[in-house]
């Protein structure tokens, strides 16, 4: 009798696990996202933003370097 009860409980647990797994998979596959979700930058977006910021950073560095060079002379 104990083996039958254990088998029934194991089968019920397996069925519940499969149902929960299917629900989680369906939710993820449907693209459900949290309200504050923002997609990550693509490589192209990252390259474009770094190129524009590098030019302004380089301009600032050039002017600082010029000031330092004129102070030491």
Secondary structure, DSSP 8 states (H G I E B T S, - for coil): -HHHHHHHHHHHHHHHHHHHHHHHHHHHHTT---TT------HHHHHHHHHHHHHHHHHHHHHHHHHHHHHH-
